[in-house]
Amino acid sequence: MTGRLEGKRAVITGGASGLGAAMAQMFAAEGAQVALTDLNLEGAQAMAAKINAEFQGAACAFAHNVASEESWIEVVKQADEAMGGFNILVNNAGIGSMGSVEDESFKNWKKVMAVDADSVFLGCKYALGVMKHHGPGSIINISSIAGLYAAGNMSAYNAAKAAVWLLSKSVALHCASQNYDIRSNSIHPVFIKTPILFDMGKVLDAGSDEELMNKLSRGIPLRRIGEPDDIAYAAVYLASDESKFVTGIELKIDGGMSAQ
Ligand SMILES: NC(=O)c1ccc[n+]([C@@H]2O[C@H](COP(=O)([O-])OP(=O)(O)OC[C@H]3O[C@@H](n4cnc5c(N)ncnc54)[C@H](O)[C@@H]3O)[C@@H](O)[C@H]2O)c1
C-alpha cells in the first residue's frame, strides 16, 4: 500500500473479528502500529499474528472488556507502554440487539448500552490522557446507520448508536476547545458482511445467510450489502492526516440508503 498511516499508532477495539479485524489489517498495511483489543483474546492474538506475519512487529493484542472502566484503564496503560503512546483510537467493539420497546428486557437494554455506548465514553475519556501528548490524533467511533434512523424492533441498539453519534461531536468540540489537535468523528455503516449481521439475521429468522443478504440488499440503492473493507477504507482516511480539517462529522457508508 502507500504508507498513508506511517508513524501512526492505533488502538482498535473489537479487533478479533469483522470490521475491527479489517481495519487493523488495512491500518498495518498503510504503515501503522496497531493494538487489537477484544473480549476474545485468542481471536485478537490470532489476528495480530496474521498481521505480524506480513508486517513484522506491527501488531499486539490485549484482553479487553470495553464495558468495564477498570479494563479500559488497564488497556490504555498496556497500549501506551507497548507502542510508546498512541494517537488513533477506534471504538469499534459492539453487540447487536433486536427488540421493540415492549419486547426488550431492561437487563438486555443495560447490556447493550454498556457495550455499545458506555464503551465509547470510557474509551474517549481514558485514551485522551495519552493521545493529547502524541498528536495529531484521531478518534473514530463506529456507530451505525441505526444510530441515525430508527426501526421499531431495535430500541436498545438505536438508542446506544445514537448516543455514539452525538458523543463523537461533543468529544470533537472538547478537543478543539482544548487545542489538543485531536479530531473525533463517527462512521455509520449499513449492513456489512460480518458475524454480527448474521447473528441478528438468525434472531429475525431470515433463513440462510445468502437469503438474508438478498433480502437486506433489496432495501439498498446499490443493491448489495457492504464488505468490511468498505469501512476500513473510510477509517484509513479519518485516521490519516488527509482528514486534518475533518472533525465532528458523521460519515454514512450505506450504499445510498439514507439518500432515499
Ligand atoms: N456488520 C454490520 O452490519 C454493522 C453495521 C453497522 C454497525 N456495525 C458496528 O460495527 C462494529 C463492529 O461490528 P462487526 O460487524 O465487526 O461485528 P463482529 O461481531 O464481527 O465483531 C465485534 C467484535 O467486538 C467484540 N466484542 C463484543 N463485546 C465486547 C466487549 N464487551 N469488549 C470487547 N470486545 C467485545 C467481539 O468479540 C467481536 O470480536 C459494532 O460496533 C457494530 O455495532 C456493524
The ligand as an SDF file (V2000), in Angstrom:
LIG
                    3D

 44 48  0  0  0  0  0  0  0  0999 V2000
  -21.7810   -5.5500   10.4370 N   0  0  0  0  0  0  0  0  0  0  0  0
  -22.7390   -4.6400   10.3140 C   0  0  0  0  0  0  0  0  0  0  0  0
  -23.6790   -4.8120    9.5290 O   0  0  0  0  0  0  0  0  0  0  0  0
  -22.6670   -3.3610   11.1250 C   0  0  0  0  0  0  0  0  0  0  0  0
  -23.4780   -2.2870   10.7220 C   0  0  0  0  0  0  0  0  0  0  0  0
  -23.4290   -1.1150   11.4630 C   0  0  0  0  0  0  0  0  0  0  0  0
  -22.5960   -1.0020   12.5650 C   0  0  0  0  0  0  0  0  0  0  0  0
  -21.8190   -2.0680   12.9400 N   0  0  0  0  0  0  0  0  0  0  0  0
  -20.9780   -1.9070   14.1220 C   0  0  0  0  0  0  0  0  0  0  0  0
  -19.6560   -2.2370   13.7920 O   0  0  0  0  0  0  0  0  0  0  0  0
  -18.9600   -2.6580   14.9620 C   0  0  0  0  0  0  0  0  0  0  0  0
  -18.1840   -3.9240   14.6770 C   0  0  0  0  0  0  0  0  0  0  0  0
  -19.0860   -4.9630   14.4370 O   0  0  0  0  0  0  0  0  0  0  0  0
  -18.7900   -6.1760   13.4440 P   0  0  0  0  0  0  0  0  0  0  0  0
  -19.7730   -6.0940   12.3630 O   0  0  0  0  0  0  0  0  0  0  0  0
  -17.3390   -6.2140   13.0990 O   0  0  0  0  0  0  0  0  0  0  0  0
  -19.2110   -7.3900   14.4040 O   0  0  0  0  0  0  0  0  0  0  0  0
  -18.3820   -8.6430   14.9460 P   0  0  0  0  0  0  0  0  0  0  0  0
  -19.3360   -9.3790   15.8230 O   0  0  0  0  0  0  0  0  0  0  0  0
  -17.7170   -9.3610   13.8120 O   0  0  0  0  0  0  0  0  0  0  0  0
  -17.2150   -8.0110   15.8220 O   0  0  0  0  0  0  0  0  0  0  0  0
  -17.4340   -7.4180   17.0650 C   0  0  0  0  0  0  0  0  0  0  0  0
  -16.2120   -7.6740   17.9390 C   0  0  0  0  0  0  0  0  0  0  0  0
  -16.4310   -6.9930   19.1980 O   0  0  0  0  0  0  0  0  0  0  0  0
  -16.0320   -7.8810   20.2350 C   0  0  0  0  0  0  0  0  0  0  0  0
  -16.7450   -7.5380   21.4700 N   0  0  0  0  0  0  0  0  0  0  0  0
  -18.0620   -7.7210   21.7540 C   0  0  0  0  0  0  0  0  0  0  0  0
  -18.3180   -7.3050   23.0110 N   0  0  0  0  0  0  0  0  0  0  0  0
  -17.1500   -6.8430   23.5200 C   0  0  0  0  0  0  0  0  0  0  0  0
  -16.7580   -6.2920   24.7680 C   0  0  0  0  0  0  0  0  0  0  0  0
  -17.6410   -6.1220   25.7780 N   0  0  0  0  0  0  0  0  0  0  0  0
  -15.4750   -5.9090   24.9430 N   0  0  0  0  0  0  0  0  0  0  0  0
  -14.5730   -6.0700   23.9470 C   0  0  0  0  0  0  0  0  0  0  0  0
  -14.8640   -6.6190   22.7480 N   0  0  0  0  0  0  0  0  0  0  0  0
  -16.1420   -7.0010   22.5480 C   0  0  0  0  0  0  0  0  0  0  0  0
  -16.3940   -9.2710   19.7320 C   0  0  0  0  0  0  0  0  0  0  0  0
  -15.6720  -10.2790   20.4380 O   0  0  0  0  0  0  0  0  0  0  0  0
  -16.0190   -9.1670   18.2640 C   0  0  0  0  0  0  0  0  0  0  0  0
  -14.6730   -9.5310   18.0390 O   0  0  0  0  0  0  0  0  0  0  0  0
  -20.0250   -2.7830   16.0610 C   0  0  0  0  0  0  0  0  0  0  0  0
  -19.9790   -1.6550   16.9110 O   0  0  0  0  0  0  0  0  0  0  0  0
  -21.3180   -2.8300   15.2720 C   0  0  0  0  0  0  0  0  0  0  0  0
  -22.4300   -2.3680   16.0270 O   0  0  0  0  0  0  0  0  0  0  0  0
  -21.8300   -3.2270   12.2390 C   0  0  0  0  0  0  0  0  0  0  0  0
  1  2  1  0
  2  3  2  0
  2  4  1  0
  4  5  1  0
  4 44  2  0
  5  6  2  0
  6  7  1  0
  7  8  2  0
  8  9  1  0
  8 44  1  0
  9 10  1  0
  9 42  1  0
 10 11  1  0
 11 12  1  0
 11 40  1  0
 12 13  1  0
 13 14  1  0
 14 15  2  0
 14 16  1  0
 14 17  1  0
 17 18  1  0
 18 19  2  0
 18 20  1  0
 18 21  1  0
 21 22  1  0
 22 23  1  0
 23 24  1  0
 23 38  1  0
 24 25  1  0
 25 26  1  0
 25 36  1  0
 26 27  1  0
 26 35  1  0
 27 28  2  0
 28 29  1  0
 29 30  1  0
 29 35  2  0
 30 31  1  0
 30 32  2  0
 32 33  1  0
 33 34  2  0
 34 35  1  0
 36 37  1  0
 36 38  1  0
 38 39  1  0
 40 41  1  0
 40 42  1  0
 42 43  1  0
M  CHG  2   8   1  16  -1
M  END
$$$$
